[in-house]
Every structure is written in C-alpha cells, then in structure tokens.
Amino acid sequence: MLILFFLHRFLASFYVKESYAESKTSKLLIATGISPKPCKTSIGDYVNLQSFLNKLQYSELKGYESEFNAIQVDREMNGPWNKVALIKKLLKERQNEWIMWVDSDALIVNMSFDIPFDRYVGYNLVIWGLDDLLYKKGDPFNGINTGVFLIRNCDWSREFIELIDSFGKKDGRIKEDLLEKYLNKYLWGLFEQNAFCYVLKNYEIYKNKTFLETTYDLNGFWKQAFHKLEWNPFILHFAGCQFCSGSNNSLDVCLEKWNYFNRKANETYEAIKI
C-alpha cells in the first residue's frame, strides 16, 4: 500500500509536468484530485492511481491537458471543498476555455466520446441535474451531483465559484443556516454540493447560464450497471463507494464493478491508440 501511495505521487508529478511542457493551451483542462491524507484501505491508492491514469489516457486521446491535485489548496477548505479551492485557483491561472472537474471515484469509460461543446454555446456551467428536483424542490442529493462538471473559464465562472467558495469558509455558519432554511434535505452538514444547489436555485444570474446535462452519461451512477447490460457510459461515478476511507460495507462489490469498467476503458484506449 505504501509503495502504491508514493508511486501515485510520482506518476502524478511526472505526467502533469510533461503535459504542460509538451502541449499548447488546449480547449479543455481535465482536473481531478485526492485527499492530502493517506488512504485507510489497502485498495484506496490502487484505485486512485488507476483513476488518475484514466484521466490522462482520455486527455492524451483528445489532445487535452490534465491537472492532478494531492494537496490542500486552501487551509480553510477541507474535504470535498478542496476541489472548489482548486477550481478557483485554476480559473485564475489557466488559459483553457473550459475546465472539467472529475472526482477521483469517477471513471471515463467511453474513451471515444466527444464532448458536445457546440451544445453549450451561451452556457458557462454544465452539470448533471434534474430541473424539478433542483430548481423547484431544492434537493441537493437527488437534484444535482458535483462529482463531474464543466465550467467555462470566464468572469461569470470566477464570480460563481467565489460565491460557492464563501460557503466553505470558517464564517460559513451564517450561510449554513440559509441552506438549512431553504433546502428540503439537509442531512450531513455543509458540503459544496449543498452550496451549488442553493446558489443555482436562488440566483437567476447563475441558473440562466447553467446547462443541466441529461442526454448522455456525463455523470452516470455506478449502480445503474446492475440494470444495464453492455452499458458504455461516458463517465461512471462510484459515488458512495468510499474506496479510500473504507466506510462502505459493499466495498467488494464496488471494486468488482470498478475493475470491470476500468478494463473496458483501457481496452477502448488501446484500440483507439493503435
């Protein structure tokens, strides 16, 4: 496990530096990251390494750049809030037209899939979501998922992420009260997904520039694999599996499905690369 942990860090550093050195600014930057803390399970870093290599493979095939993060970007932003701090930083520093965040427990399965950027003209945020549950009911658990999203590199996005970021700061208790008041479901505390839901539900300026993508599997849920034979989603999200923390009684089932779809992605990659 320790060997995998340090191998992971080495590969991350090596590949990211190489991608910057050898490529011009691409249309899309794919960003992903892991917790700065070591995994508690024997498979956590194994899955994390596969996940990062998976993003690199897709980036290579499509001519995109990739960003891997394994540090805490902002001391005030812990856990899943760390990705908000990273996106905020990338929107200030990078020149790519789009940034795509993909959680470490999500796999790009269909390596041949082309993101339909032309569909998103006039929009700055592309994310899986359900109109009724998000905008009418304010359901942050079933109406939206922030495990995968595309955000345009523009002032609108910087202002949006700055607002989301403010919910995760130490003085966020006041805004946490707002979430408890306006959202129908509020179970486990304040996370970035709650903040996304609240802001999109209550701010027309951000709702109007957000595209809720449901026409393809931008953020497919892994349990759907039990009901869909020969499924080839663009991205499959293993939400709830908790590979790194191990706080899931179905970890073996999660890993079995992960390995299956990771092999499928690798096979597609090798076939296209030839």
C-alpha positions as CSV (number, residue, x, y, z in Angstrom):
1,M,0.0,0.0,0.0
2,L,2.8,2.4,0.9
3,I,4.6,1.7,-2.4
4,L,1.4,2.4,-4.3
5,F,1.0,5.7,-2.4
6,F,4.4,7.0,-3.4
7,L,4.2,5.6,-6.9
8,H,0.9,7.5,-7.2
9,R,2.6,10.8,-6.2
10,F,5.5,10.2,-8.5
11,L,3.3,9.5,-11.6
12,A,1.1,12.5,-10.8
13,S,4.1,14.8,-10.7
14,F,5.8,13.3,-13.8
15,Y,2.8,13.2,-16.1
16,V,1.4,16.6,-15.1
17,K,4.7,18.3,-15.7
18,E,5.1,16.6,-19.0
19,S,1.7,17.6,-20.2
20,Y,2.4,21.2,-19.5
21,A,5.8,21.1,-21.2
22,E,4.7,19.4,-24.4
23,S,1.4,20.9,-25.2
24,K,0.0,24.3,-26.1
25,T,-3.1,25.5,-24.3
26,S,-5.9,23.1,-25.1
27,K,-9.6,23.8,-25.2
28,L,-10.2,21.7,-22.1
29,L,-8.3,21.1,-18.9
30,I,-9.4,18.0,-17.0
31,A,-8.8,18.4,-13.3
32,T,-9.0,15.7,-10.6
33,G,-7.6,15.2,-7.2
34,I,-7.4,13.1,-4.0
35,S,-7.4,13.8,-0.3
36,P,-4.0,15.0,1.0
37,K,-4.3,12.3,3.7
38,P,-3.2,8.7,3.0
39,C,-6.0,6.2,2.4
40,K,-7.2,4.0,5.2
41,T,-7.7,0.9,3.0
42,S,-5.4,-1.3,1.1
43,I,-7.2,-0.5,-2.2
44,G,-7.6,3.2,-1.9
45,D,-4.3,4.3,-3.5
46,Y,-4.6,1.4,-6.1
47,V,-8.0,2.9,-7.2
48,N,-6.7,6.5,-7.1
49,L,-3.7,5.6,-9.3
50,Q,-6.0,3.9,-11.8
51,S,-8.3,6.9,-11.7
52,F,-5.6,9.4,-12.5
53,L,-4.1,7.3,-15.3
54,N,-7.7,7.0,-16.7
55,K,-8.0,10.8,-17.0
56,L,-4.5,11.0,-18.6
57,Q,-5.5,8.5,-21.2
58,Y,-8.6,10.4,-22.2
59,S,-6.6,13.7,-22.2
60,E,-4.0,12.1,-24.5
61,L,-6.5,10.8,-27.0
62,K,-8.4,14.1,-27.2
63,G,-5.4,16.5,-27.0
64,Y,-6.5,17.9,-23.7
65,E,-4.4,18.9,-20.7
66,S,-4.8,17.4,-17.2
67,E,-4.3,18.6,-13.6
68,F,-3.8,16.3,-10.7
69,N,-4.0,17.7,-7.1
70,A,-3.0,15.9,-3.9
71,I,-2.5,18.9,-1.6
72,Q,-4.9,21.1,0.4
73,V,-5.2,24.2,-1.7
74,D,-6.8,26.4,1.0
75,R,-6.4,25.7,4.7
76,E,-10.0,26.7,5.3
77,M,-11.4,24.3,2.7
78,N,-11.4,20.7,3.9
79,G,-12.7,17.5,2.4
80,P,-14.8,18.0,-0.8
81,W,-14.4,21.7,-0.5
82,N,-10.8,21.3,-1.7
83,K,-12.0,20.9,-5.3
84,V,-13.7,24.3,-5.1
85,A,-10.5,25.9,-3.9
86,L,-8.6,24.2,-6.8
87,I,-11.1,25.2,-9.5
88,K,-11.0,28.8,-8.1
89,K,-7.2,28.7,-8.5
90,L,-7.3,27.2,-12.0
91,L,-9.8,29.7,-13.2
92,K,-7.3,32.4,-12.2
93,E,-4.2,30.8,-13.5
94,R,-5.0,28.8,-16.6
95,Q,-6.0,29.9,-20.1
96,N,-8.1,26.9,-21.2
97,E,-11.5,27.7,-22.5
98,W,-13.1,25.0,-20.3
99,I,-12.2,23.2,-17.1
100,M,-13.7,19.8,-16.4
101,W,-13.7,18.6,-12.8
102,V,-13.9,14.8,-12.4
103,D,-13.9,13.2,-8.9
104,S,-11.3,10.6,-8.2
105,D,-14.0,7.9,-7.8
106,A,-15.3,8.5,-11.3
107,L,-14.1,6.7,-14.4
108,I,-14.1,7.9,-18.0
109,V,-15.4,4.7,-19.6
110,N,-16.2,5.7,-23.2
111,M,-12.8,6.9,-24.4
112,S,-14.1,7.6,-27.9
113,F,-16.8,10.0,-26.7
114,D,-16.5,13.7,-27.9
115,I,-17.9,16.3,-25.5
116,P,-20.5,18.3,-27.5
117,F,-19.2,21.7,-26.8
118,D,-21.3,23.3,-29.6
119,R,-24.4,22.4,-27.5
120,Y,-23.1,24.6,-24.7
121,V,-22.9,27.9,-26.5
122,G,-24.3,30.6,-24.2
123,Y,-23.8,28.4,-21.1
124,N,-21.0,28.6,-18.6
125,L,-21.7,25.6,-16.3
126,V,-22.6,22.1,-17.5
127,I,-23.6,19.6,-14.8
128,W,-25.9,16.7,-14.4
129,G,-29.1,17.7,-12.7
130,L,-32.9,17.4,-12.7
131,D,-34.8,20.6,-13.3
132,D,-37.7,19.9,-11.0
133,L,-35.7,18.5,-8.1
134,L,-33.1,21.2,-8.3
135,Y,-34.9,24.4,-9.0
136,K,-38.3,23.7,-7.5
137,K,-37.6,21.4,-4.6
138,G,-34.0,22.4,-3.8
139,D,-32.9,18.8,-3.3
140,P,-29.1,18.8,-3.1
141,F,-28.8,15.0,-3.1
142,N,-31.1,13.9,-5.9
143,G,-31.3,17.1,-7.9
144,I,-27.7,17.7,-8.7
145,N,-24.3,16.0,-8.3
146,T,-21.0,17.9,-8.3
147,G,-18.8,14.8,-8.9
148,V,-18.4,15.9,-12.6
149,F,-19.0,19.2,-14.2
150,L,-17.7,21.5,-16.9
151,I,-17.1,25.2,-16.2
152,R,-16.2,27.9,-18.7
153,N,-13.1,29.9,-18.0
154,C,-14.7,33.4,-17.8
155,D,-15.6,36.1,-15.3
156,W,-19.1,34.6,-14.7
157,S,-17.5,31.4,-13.6
158,R,-15.0,33.1,-11.3
159,E,-17.8,35.0,-9.6
160,F,-19.9,31.8,-9.3
161,I,-17.0,29.8,-7.8
162,E,-16.1,32.7,-5.5
163,L,-19.7,32.6,-4.1
164,I,-19.6,28.8,-3.7
165,D,-16.2,29.2,-2.0
166,S,-17.6,31.6,0.6
167,F,-19.9,28.8,1.9
168,G,-16.9,26.7,2.8
169,K,-15.0,29.3,4.8
170,K,-14.9,29.3,8.6
171,D,-17.5,32.1,8.7
172,G,-19.9,29.9,6.7
173,R,-22.1,29.1,9.7
174,I,-24.4,32.0,8.7
175,K,-24.7,30.7,5.2
176,E,-25.2,27.2,6.6
177,D,-28.3,28.5,8.3
178,L,-29.5,29.7,4.9
179,L,-29.1,26.2,3.5
180,E,-30.9,24.6,6.4
181,K,-33.8,27.0,5.8
182,Y,-34.2,26.8,2.1
183,L,-33.2,23.2,1.1
184,N,-35.6,20.3,1.6
185,K,-32.9,17.8,2.5
186,Y,-30.0,18.7,4.7
187,L,-28.5,15.7,6.5
188,W,-24.8,15.6,6.8
189,G,-23.6,19.2,7.1
190,L,-22.5,21.8,4.7
191,F,-20.7,20.5,1.5
192,E,-20.1,22.0,-1.9
193,Q,-23.0,20.1,-3.4
194,N,-25.4,21.8,-1.0
195,A,-23.9,25.2,-1.9
196,F,-24.2,24.5,-5.7
197,C,-27.9,23.6,-5.1
198,Y,-28.6,26.7,-3.1
199,V,-26.9,29.1,-5.4
200,L,-28.4,27.7,-8.6
201,K,-31.9,27.6,-7.0
202,N,-31.8,31.2,-5.7
203,Y,-29.7,33.2,-8.1
204,E,-31.2,33.7,-11.6
205,I,-27.9,35.0,-13.0
206,Y,-26.3,31.6,-12.3
207,K,-29.3,29.4,-13.1
208,N,-29.7,31.0,-16.6
209,K,-26.2,30.2,-17.6
210,T,-26.3,26.6,-16.3
211,F,-27.0,23.6,-18.6
212,L,-28.4,20.5,-16.9
213,E,-27.0,17.7,-19.0
214,T,-29.1,14.5,-19.0
215,T,-28.8,13.4,-22.7
216,Y,-25.7,11.4,-22.1
217,D,-23.9,9.9,-19.1
218,L,-21.8,12.9,-18.0
219,N,-22.1,11.6,-14.5
220,G,-23.6,8.1,-14.6
221,F,-24.3,6.4,-11.3
222,W,-22.4,3.1,-10.9
223,K,-25.3,1.1,-9.5
224,Q,-27.1,1.5,-12.8
225,A,-24.6,-1.0,-14.2
226,F,-26.6,-3.8,-12.4
227,H,-29.6,-3.0,-14.7
228,K,-28.0,-2.0,-18.0
229,L,-26.3,-4.8,-20.0
230,E,-23.4,-3.7,-22.3
231,W,-23.6,-0.2,-20.9
232,N,-21.0,2.2,-22.2
233,P,-21.4,5.5,-20.3
234,F,-19.1,8.4,-20.9
235,I,-18.3,8.8,-17.2
236,L,-19.3,6.4,-14.4
237,H,-19.3,7.8,-10.9
238,F,-18.8,5.4,-8.0
239,A,-20.4,7.7,-5.5
240,G,-20.7,6.3,-2.0
241,C,-18.1,3.5,-2.5
242,Q,-15.6,5.3,-0.3
243,F,-12.6,3.4,-1.7
244,C,-10.1,5.5,0.4
245,S,-11.9,5.6,3.7
246,G,-13.4,2.1,3.6
247,S,-16.6,3.3,5.2
248,N,-18.8,1.2,3.0
249,N,-20.0,-2.4,3.7
250,S,-20.2,-3.0,-0.1
251,L,-16.6,-2.2,-0.9
252,D,-16.0,-5.6,-2.6
253,V,-19.0,-5.1,-4.9
254,C,-17.8,-1.5,-5.7
255,L,-14.3,-2.8,-6.5
256,E,-15.6,-5.5,-8.8
257,K,-17.6,-3.0,-10.9
258,W,-14.7,-0.6,-10.8
259,N,-12.3,-3.2,-12.2
260,Y,-14.7,-4.2,-14.9
261,F,-15.3,-0.7,-16.2
262,N,-11.6,0.2,-15.8
263,R,-10.7,-2.8,-18.0
264,K,-13.3,-1.7,-20.5
265,A,-11.9,1.8,-20.6
266,N,-8.3,0.5,-21.0
267,E,-9.4,-1.7,-23.9
268,T,-11.0,1.2,-25.7
269,Y,-8.0,3.3,-25.1
270,E,-5.6,0.7,-26.5
271,A,-7.9,0.1,-29.6
272,I,-8.1,3.8,-30.4
273,K,-4.4,4.5,-29.8
274,I,-3.4,1.8,-32.3
